[in-house]
Amino acid sequence: MAEQLRVPASGGGLVRYFDEYKSRFQIKPEFVLLIIILVILFEVIIRLV
């Protein structure tokens, strides 16, 4: 009788991320956008001076 070929089970390349993880640092998207805009303005002011 022929040997059976055993292959590992496949997950289809899917990665699962769990939503239960809570970080100590919660940053609102509005705050991130504000920081980005301030950095851009700071760079423009520096280049003009």
C-alpha positions as CSV (number, residue, x, y, z in Angstrom):
1,M,0.0,0.0,0.0
2,A,1.3,3.5,-0.8
3,E,2.3,5.9,1.9
4,Q,-0.1,8.8,2.5
5,L,1.3,12.3,2.0
6,R,0.7,14.4,5.1
7,V,0.5,18.2,4.5
8,P,0.1,20.8,7.2
9,A,-3.3,22.5,7.5
10,S,-3.3,25.8,5.8
11,G,-4.8,29.1,7.1
12,G,-5.0,30.5,3.6
13,G,-2.5,33.2,4.4
14,L,-4.9,35.0,6.6
15,V,-3.7,36.8,9.7
16,R,-6.0,37.4,12.6
17,Y,-5.8,40.5,14.7
18,F,-7.7,40.6,17.9
19,D,-9.7,43.8,18.8
20,E,-9.5,43.1,22.6
21,Y,-6.0,44.6,22.8
22,K,-6.0,48.0,24.5
23,S,-3.0,50.3,24.3
24,R,-2.0,52.6,27.1
25,F,-1.8,55.4,24.7
26,Q,-5.0,56.3,22.8
27,I,-4.4,59.1,20.2
28,K,-7.3,60.6,18.3
29,P,-6.9,60.8,14.6
30,E,-7.7,64.6,14.8
31,F,-4.7,65.1,17.0
32,V,-2.4,63.2,14.6
33,L,-3.7,65.4,11.7
34,L,-3.1,68.5,13.7
35,I,0.5,67.5,14.5
36,I,1.1,66.7,10.8
37,I,-0.2,70.1,9.7
38,L,1.8,71.9,12.4
39,V,5.0,70.1,11.2
40,I,4.3,71.0,7.6
41,L,3.7,74.7,8.5
42,F,6.9,74.7,10.6
43,E,8.9,73.4,7.7
44,V,7.5,76.0,5.3
45,I,8.3,78.8,7.7
46,I,11.8,77.5,8.2
47,R,12.4,77.4,4.4
48,L,11.1,80.9,4.0
49,V,13.4,82.4,6.6
